[in-house]
Amino acid sequence: MKPELHVFKIGGGIIDNEPDLQEFIRLFAEISGPKILVHGGGKGASEMMKHLGIAPQMVNGRRITDAATLELVTMFYAGKTNKHIVVALQSYGVNALGVSGADGNVIQAVKRPVREIDYGFVGDLSEASVNTDLIHQFLTLGLTPVFCPINHDGHGQLLNTNADTIAASVAKALSKQYAVALHFCFEKRGVLTDVNDDASIIASITLADYASLKESGIIADGMLPKLENAFDALQFGVEKVIIEHALHINDQLKTTVCLN
């Protein structure tokens, strides 16, 4: 029987709210056994970009990353945000290790090719992108890896990768060694039919449900990459995918993602 592993991804809405972030970290610290945390960026990088006269650009919940944007998000994601989370985890007794994909060559990406949209310095991942042996060594040593959304191409170029994609790719890659539960945590209870009404939660969502809700426009923006990565993870060995509120990870009210 494979040991359990929990992979958590937290979104920017939690990172931007310091009390919420600290509460999530407290709850995360209470989870026993091996675990991994992947974080997004929050609004800090976008606010700094606006201050410098650079307009943030998003398409379907994904950031377009030109050279100037890459410099800023690297500073915020791999520096300020990552280390802020790591030091908070240490205060709760979690021996956390903050890493980008470049550190130890733990995640190597490929620059996204230009098609209908030029995403700039954005990295795409595959299962082979993830150095599972190194991550397994971290976990065996009792370390909790904390991944920021910055990776590299192996040729000296840093790349920005959607944090949902990183979480799903890490979960898939480790599913051969572990029984992986992947958690997408943000400031809502789960997938909602009305983003302003937590009571409209969808308790279970299938691939067919997703296609219908996407076509109708009920699911859009940042929820798109979450669900795309959730279904992809299930198809490649991840045992469970949950979308839930970061402050209610012990509650039953959440969305479970299923293939059918």
C-alpha positions as a printed NumPy array, in Angstrom:
array([[  0.   ,   0.   ,   0.   ],
       [  1.369,   3.412,  -0.994],
       [  1.813,   6.046,   1.748],
       [ -0.542,   9.02 ,   1.668],
       [  0.656,  12.396,   0.425],
       [ -1.298,  15.642,   0.513],
       [ -0.483,  18.317,  -2.063],
       [ -2.059,  21.69 ,  -1.27 ],
       [ -2.227,  24.721,  -3.526],
       [ -3.27 ,  28.085,  -2.094],
       [ -4.4  ,  31.002,  -4.209],
       [ -3.74 ,  34.698,  -4.178],
       [ -6.925,  35.625,  -2.328],
       [ -5.586,  33.846,   0.754],
       [ -2.029,  35.139,   0.328],
       [ -3.311,  38.721,   0.133],
       [ -5.154,  38.421,   3.462],
       [ -2.591,  38.031,   6.242],
       [ -4.971,  36.726,   8.963],
       [ -6.414,  34.181,   6.506],
       [ -2.943,  33.103,   5.413],
       [ -1.849,  32.582,   9.013],
       [ -4.982,  30.563,   9.781],
       [ -4.46 ,  28.366,   6.721],
       [ -0.839,  27.784,   7.726],
       [ -1.984,  26.767,  11.21 ],
       [ -4.441,  24.26 ,   9.737],
       [ -1.889,  22.995,   7.236],
       [  0.646,  22.469,  10.034],
       [ -1.809,  20.151,  11.812],
       [ -1.938,  17.712,   8.88 ],
       [  0.107,  14.639,   9.718],
       [  2.333,  12.76 ,   7.315],
       [  4.155,  13.976,   4.21 ],
       [  2.746,  17.085,   2.552],
       [  3.622,  19.669,  -0.056],
       [  2.476,  23.267,  -0.441],
       [  2.308,  25.152,  -3.74 ],
       [  1.438,  28.848,  -3.693],
       [  0.334,  31.411,  -6.221],
       [  1.322,  35.028,  -6.214],
       [ -1.445,  37.219,  -4.898],
       [ -1.964,  40.814,  -5.967],
       [  1.394,  42.154,  -4.794],
       [  3.147,  41.701,  -8.127],
       [  0.203,  43.15 , -10.076],
       [  0.005,  46.17 ,  -7.768],
       [  3.724,  46.818,  -8.179],
       [  3.377,  46.484, -11.953],
       [  0.615,  49.087, -11.983],
       [  2.746,  51.384,  -9.812],
       [  5.527,  51.117, -12.408],
       [  3.14 ,  51.739, -15.298],
       [  3.034,  48.117, -16.481],
       [ -0.48 ,  46.835, -17.163],
       [ -1.037,  43.246, -15.915],
       [ -2.508,  41.012, -18.62 ],
       [ -4.555,  37.881, -17.905],
       [ -6.183,  35.472, -20.369],
       [ -8.483,  32.693, -19.071],
       [ -7.014,  33.01 , -15.585],
       [ -3.397,  32.825, -16.808],
       [ -0.863,  35.657, -16.694],
       [  0.905,  36.897, -19.81 ],
       [  4.55 ,  37.296, -18.766],
       [  6.811,  39.627, -20.724],
       [ 10.423,  40.303, -19.638],
       [  9.52 ,  43.117, -17.226],
       [  6.701,  41.095, -15.698],
       [  8.996,  38.098, -15.245],
       [ 11.443,  40.178, -13.207],
       [  8.687,  41.403, -10.919],
       [  6.939,  38.074, -10.39 ],
       [ 10.271,  36.387,  -9.687],
       [ 10.95 ,  38.906,  -6.917],
       [  7.467,  38.557,  -5.443],
       [  6.808,  34.86 ,  -5.898],
       [ 10.231,  33.275,  -5.391],
       [ 11.382,  35.904,  -2.894],
       [  8.958,  37.815,  -0.706],
       [  5.913,  35.527,  -0.873],
       [  7.751,  32.207,  -0.692],
       [  9.927,  33.149,   2.261],
       [  7.018,  34.748,   4.117],
       [  5.146,  31.432,   3.914],
       [  8.208,  29.372,   4.83 ],
       [  8.995,  31.39 ,   7.948],
       [  5.351,  31.205,   9.05 ],
       [  5.383,  27.419,   8.665],
       [  8.571,  27.196,  10.713],
       [  6.819,  29.076,  13.514],
       [  4.232,  26.252,  13.635],
       [  6.872,  23.535,  13.75 ],
       [  6.761,  22.605,  10.058],
       [ 10.296,  22.236,   8.702],
       [  9.554,  23.895,   5.369],
       [ 11.894,  24.251,   2.414],
       [ 11.071,  27.017,  -0.065],
       [ 11.988,  26.186,  -3.645],
       [ 11.582,  27.388,  -7.192],
       [ 11.838,  24.934, -10.05 ],
       [ 15.437,  26.009, -10.609],
       [ 16.545,  24.984,  -7.108],
       [ 18.029,  21.513,  -7.379],
       [ 16.538,  21.369, -10.888],
       [ 13.411,  20.168,  -9.123],
       [ 10.988,  21.337, -11.861],
       [ 12.076,  22.053, -15.412],
       [  9.647,  23.682, -17.844],
       [  9.432,  24.343, -21.579],
       [  8.595,  27.835, -22.821],
       [  5.043,  27.832, -24.118],
       [  4.997,  28.061, -27.927],
       [  3.238,  31.018, -29.51 ],
       [ -0.134,  30.043, -30.941],
       [ -3.245,  32.257, -30.868],
       [ -1.765,  34.049, -27.826],
       [  1.845,  34.857, -26.988],
       [  2.063,  34.189, -23.24 ],
       [  5.695,  35.305, -23.124],
       [  7.978,  33.713, -20.544],
       [  5.472,  31.12 , -19.395],
       [  6.537,  27.531, -18.788],
       [  4.57 ,  24.417, -19.643],
       [  5.11 ,  21.233, -17.642],
       [  4.886,  17.526, -18.203],
       [  5.154,  14.634, -15.754],
       [  8.811,  14.321, -16.804],
       [  9.393,  17.942, -15.717],
       [  9.287,  16.991, -12.043],
       [ 12.324,  15.578, -10.23 ],
       [ 10.407,  13.038,  -8.169],
       [ 13.521,  11.486,  -6.636],
       [ 14.61 ,  14.8  ,  -5.128],
       [ 11.134,  15.61 ,  -3.8  ],
       [ 10.923,  12.108,  -2.314],
       [ 14.259,  12.751,  -0.569],
       [ 12.898,  16.008,   0.857],
       [  9.846,  14.195,   2.21 ],
       [ 11.904,  11.313,   3.596],
       [ 14.017,  13.839,   5.512],
       [ 10.858,  15.262,   7.078],
       [ 10.975,  18.44 ,   5.007],
       [  7.842,  20.082,   3.583],
       [  8.578,  21.567,   0.145],
       [  6.955,  24.941,  -0.545],
       [  6.88 ,  25.606,  -4.28 ],
       [  6.571,  29.064,  -5.792],
       [  5.334,  29.365,  -9.405],
       [  8.761,  30.129, -10.904],
       [ 10.554,  27.429, -12.907],
       [ 13.338,  27.288, -15.492],
       [ 14.085,  25.749, -18.883],
       [ 17.477,  24.227, -18.096],
       [ 19.237,  26.748, -20.346],
       [ 19.41 ,  29.729, -17.999],
       [ 15.922,  31.125, -18.54 ],
       [ 13.431,  31.526, -15.69 ],
       [  9.778,  30.919, -16.545],
       [  6.459,  31.699, -14.845],
       [  4.06 ,  28.757, -14.525],
       [  0.486,  28.74 , -13.273],
       [  0.54 ,  27.457,  -9.674],
       [ -2.456,  25.165, -10.284],
       [ -0.441,  23.519, -13.048],
       [  2.569,  23.081, -10.773],
       [  0.442,  21.482,  -8.062],
       [ -1.192,  19.082, -10.526],
       [  2.116,  18.182, -12.175],
       [  3.803,  17.484,  -8.839],
       [  0.801,  15.42 ,  -7.709],
       [  0.794,  13.382, -10.925],
       [  4.528,  12.758, -10.854],
       [  4.451,  11.542,  -7.244],
       [  1.365,   9.352,  -7.694],
       [  3.575,   6.375,  -8.594],
       [  5.115,   6.439,  -5.103],
       [  2.265,   7.884,  -3.035],
       [ -1.51 ,   7.82 ,  -2.743],
       [ -1.927,  11.496,  -3.582],
       [ -4.758,  13.79 ,  -2.568],
       [ -4.609,  17.135,  -4.387],
       [ -6.262,  20.123,  -2.702],
       [ -6.961,  23.423,  -4.467],
       [ -7.614,  25.912,  -1.651],
       [ -8.868,  29.454,  -2.079],
       [-11.357,  31.915,  -0.59 ],
       [-14.53 ,  30.096,  -1.705],
       [-16.119,  26.876,  -0.444],
       [-15.567,  25.141,  -3.774],
       [-16.98 ,  25.349,  -7.286],
       [-20.054,  27.578,  -7.171],
       [-22.871,  28.156,  -9.636],
       [-23.022,  31.712,  -8.25 ],
       [-19.657,  33.155,  -7.174],
       [-21.432,  35.468,  -4.718],
       [-23.351,  32.682,  -2.965],
       [-21.454,  30.024,  -0.984],
       [-24.702,  28.069,  -0.708],
       [-24.525,  27.387,  -4.461],
       [-21.64 ,  24.96 ,  -4.041],
       [-21.406,  21.997,  -6.402],
       [-20.595,  19.039,  -4.139],
       [-19.301,  16.86 ,  -6.961],
       [-18.33 ,  17.878, -10.492],
       [-17.628,  15.54 , -13.411],
       [-15.899,  16.185, -16.711],
       [-19.288,  16.365, -18.44 ],
       [-20.568,  18.839, -15.823],
       [-17.49 ,  20.978, -16.358],
       [-17.934,  21.115, -20.135],
       [-21.55 ,  22.216, -19.754],
       [-20.86 ,  24.833, -17.057],
       [-17.915,  26.231, -19.004],
       [-19.984,  26.567, -22.169],
       [-22.723,  28.4  , -20.261],
       [-20.187,  30.783, -18.712],
       [-20.952,  29.726, -15.139],
       [-17.357,  28.556, -14.739],
       [-14.792,  31.061, -15.995],
       [-11.564,  32.943, -15.263],
       [ -9.357,  31.493, -12.52 ],
       [-11.555,  28.429, -12.007],
       [-10.738,  27.219, -15.531],
       [ -7.083,  26.272, -14.893],
       [ -8.044,  24.751, -11.53 ],
       [-10.528,  22.356, -13.066],
       [ -8.476,  21.65 , -16.184],
       [ -5.587,  20.627, -13.955],
       [ -7.879,  18.725, -11.594],
       [ -9.24 ,  16.47 , -14.333],
       [ -5.794,  16.022, -15.829],
       [ -4.443,  14.929, -12.437],
       [ -7.197,  12.332, -11.999],
       [ -6.517,  10.911, -15.44 ],
       [ -2.858,  10.397, -14.536],
       [ -2.968,   8.61 , -11.225],
       [ -3.939,  11.137,  -8.55 ],
       [ -6.462,   9.444,  -6.273],
       [ -8.482,  12.43 ,  -5.076],
       [ -8.915,  16.089,  -6.066],
       [-10.741,  18.551,  -3.828],
       [-11.547,  22.234,  -4.333],
       [-12.216,  23.894,  -0.988],
       [-12.009,  26.963,   1.211],
       [ -8.516,  27.382,   2.633],
       [ -9.894,  28.101,   6.113],
       [-12.28 ,  25.128,   6.139],
       [-10.123,  22.216,   5.017],
       [-11.516,  20.1  ,   7.865],
       [-15.149,  20.731,   6.891],
       [-17.318,  18.558,   4.668],
       [-18.594,  21.456,   2.532],
       [-16.33 ,  21.354,  -0.533],
       [-16.248,  20.225,  -4.157],
       [-14.929,  16.799,  -5.081],
       [-13.752,  16.501,  -8.683],
       [-14.567,  13.227, -10.464],
       [-13.964,  11.979, -13.991],
       [-17.514,  10.613, -14.282]])
